Each structure stands twice: as C-alpha cells, then as structure tokens.
Amino acid sequence: MNFIAQFNPFSKTGIWMFLILMVAVYTLTIIIERVYTLWFRYKIDANQMLSRVLSFVDSNNYSRAIEVCNARQSHPLCIVLKSGLLKANRTDIEIRRALEQMTMKAGAQVGKRTPFLATLANVATLLGLLGTIFGLILAFEGVSAASAAKKQEVLAKGISVAMNTTAFGLIVAIPTSIAHAVLSSRQGALLDMIEDSAMTLFNHLSAKNRAGQVKR
C-alpha cells in the first residue's frame, strides 16, 4: 500500500495516520511560535537594560527609568522592572510584592503553550500504537476471510499499515519531545534572568530608600 494513501481519513486504517498528521501540524505551529517568541521577540540585553534603569534611579529620575521600560513594554523583563519602579517610594514589602506578582505573571507569559508539547508527544505515540493495534485487527480479520493463496499478501499489507502507523507516531513524538526540552531550557533561562534582575532592582530601591530615611 502506498504510504501517502494511508493518510486518507476516510479509510479504516488511514484515520490514525491522519490524526497523527494533525497532531504534527499543531505541534509545528506551537514550536515555530515559541521559537520566534523566546529567541527573537524576547531577545534583550538584560544587563544593559538594568544598568540604564538603575542609573536613572540613582539620579532620582524615576520617570525616565519607566520610559526605558516602556520602550520594550511587551517584554516580560520590562513589565517586571516597571512594576517595581511604580512602587519605588513605597515600603520594601510593597516593592517586593509588586515585583513578585509581576514575575509570576511573566512566568506564565514566557511559559505558555510549551507544556502542550509534552502532551502532544504522548498523544502522537499513543495514536501510533492505537493505529497499530487497529491495523493488526483488520489484518487478521482479512486473513480469516481471504483465500489460502492471498492470505500471506493480505497479512503483509495489514502489518505494513500497522507498522507505518507506529513509525509515523514516533517520527512526530521524538522531535516534539526534543523541542519541548529545548524550549523549556530557554524559557527557564529567561525566567532566571527576569528574577535576577527583579531582585537586583529590589535591593537597589531598598538600599536607596533606607539611605533616604537616614538622611531625613
């Protein structure tokens, strides 16, 4: 049986290959979107950004520090830093709470859709196995109804369909699992960078506020 013909969703065995293909398309869409977001849209020089913000904080020019963050207002790092700057003259507890709340939201923003990949890899594998079992059932049913001369041919075709389903499921699942690991590593690095920058800003604002209280 032609391999491409097995993707026909209206055949008894092709539905499983078609479903795995749909999983593959959805998976590829997520991977492309996440790669673009994590490597290009969220690309930023965190040290330079933090250095500029802190320099304006040191000169008591909080409005300019906020403007620096607004220049990349869709970036999670800038959103987190801005939340701390808006509470700059408040108590340490209020500053910390604002930074922690926005850091949690940034984590959800950075990590969205990536967990789906692990599930999709499992779904592709299970669909492949289910297609294999279904194909073998049909193969043995065909053998029981076929003439003695055609039994071997019918069995070979049925097993071929079953094994192709398993293979295609694994072909989709393995790269998906690898992509999940790579993307998880990248988003983990981004979150670590955001948390480190938030803590640096908090320590800076806290020390500045304490110094101001001593002077008064």
N, C-alpha and C positions, 0 to 999 in steps of 0.2 A: 504493500500500500504506500502510495506517495506520502511523504512526510507532511507536505503542505496541506494535503487533503484532510489530514487528521484534525485540522483546526476548524472544520465545519461544525458549527454549534448545533446543527440540525440532525447530525448523525448520532448514533447511540454512543459511540466512543469519543467523538470529537468534542463533545460539550466540555470535557475535562481539560483538554488542551486549550480550548477557547477561554475557559475560566482562568487558567494559569496565565494565558496571554494578557488578559485584562488586569490581573494582578501585576504583571511585569510592566504594563503601560503606566498604571497608577504609581508603582514603585519608582519608575524612572522619572516621573513628574515630580515626586517628592524630592528625589535626590538632586535633580537639577535646581529646583527652587532653593533647597538648603545649601547647596554648594555656592550658588550665587549670593545668597544672604550672608552666610558665615565667612566666606573668603573675600567677597568684593563689597557688598553693601555695608558690612560691619567692619571693614578694614579701617584701622585708625592707629595713629601713633599715640598710644596712651600716655607715654612719658611726656611727650611734647604738650599734649592737651592738659595734663595735670599740672605741668610746670607753668603754663600760661595762666591757668586758673589761680594757682597759688600766688603767683606774682601780683595779680590784681587784688587778691585777698590781703596780702601783706601791705598794700598801699591803701587799704580800706575802700577800694573801688569795686564793690560787690556787683554793681550794675554791669560793669564791663566784664566781670567774670561770668555773669549769667549770659551776656551776649556771646561770649566764646562758646558756651554750651549750646546756645540757640542756633549757632552756625551749623551744628550737626544734631538738630533737635530730635531726629528719629533714631539716633544711635543710643542703645541702652546705657552706655557709659555716660554720655552727656545728660541723659534723663536722670540718672542716679546722682551725679555731681550737682546738677541744678537743684534737686530736692534738698540737698544739704545746704547749698548756698542760700536758699529761700528761708532756711531756719538758722542762719548764721548767728544772729543776735539772741537766739533763744538758749535755753539750758542744754547741757550735754545730753540729757535724756531725750529731749525733743529732737535734737540733731540726729542722735543715734537712731531713734525710732523712724524718722523720716528716711534716713539712708537705708535702713534695714527693710522697710516696706517697699521702697522702690527697687532695691536689689532683688527682692523676691519676685517682683513683677518682671524685672529684667530677665531673671532666670527662666520664667515661663515663656517670655517672648523669644529668648535665644533658643530654648529647647523645644519649641512647639513642632509637632509633626515628626521629629526624629524618632521617638519611641514607636511610631507606627511601623517603622521598617522591621523591627524585630518580629512583630506580629505578622507582617506580610511575608517574611521569610518562612515562618512556620506554616502559614496558610498555603504558600506555594508547594512546600514539601508535602503537606497533608493532601492537597488536591492531587499531586502526582501519585501518591500512594493509593488514594481512593480510585483514581483512574486506572491504576494498575490492577487493582482487585476487580474492578468492574470489567476491565478488558479480559482478564483471565476467565471470569464467569461466562462472558459471552463466547470466548474461545472454546471452552469445554462444552458449552451448550451447542455450539456449532459442530463440534466433533461428534457429539452424540447423534446429531441429525444428518451428518454427511455420510456419503458412501465410503467404503473402505479405501478406494483409490484417492479420494480427496481429503481424507482425514488429516494426513500429515501437512498438506498445504493450508487447510483451514486453521490448524493448530499453530502453525508457524506464523501466519498472518496475525492471529489473535495475540500471541505472545509478543510479536513485534510492536503492535499497538500499545500493549501494556507497558513494555519496557521504555518505549519512546515517551510515554506519559511521565514515568518516573524520572527519566533523564531530563526532560524539559522542566519539571518541577525543581530539580536540583540545580539546573542551569540558572534558573531565576533566583532560587533561595541563597545560593552561595555568594554571588556578588552582592545581594541585598544585605546579608549578614556582615560582609566586609565593609560595605558603605555605612552601615549602622555604627560599626566600631570606629571608623574614621571620623564620621560626623560627631559622634559622642565625644571623642577626644578633642575635636576642635571647639565644640561648644563648652566643654569643661575648661579649656584654656581661656576662652573669652570670659567665662564667669569668674575664674580666678583673678583675671586682670581687673574686672569690674570691682570685685570685692576688695582687692588690694588697694585700688585707687580710692574707693569709698572710705576705707579705714585710714588711709593717709590724709584725706581731706578732713575726716572727723578729728584726728589727732591735731591737725594744724588749726582748725577752728577752735577746738577745745583749749589748746595752749594759748591762742590769741585772746580768747575770752577771759581766761584766768589772768593773763598779763594785764588786760584792761581793768579787771577788778582790783588788782593790786595797786595800780596807778591811782585809781579813784580813792 
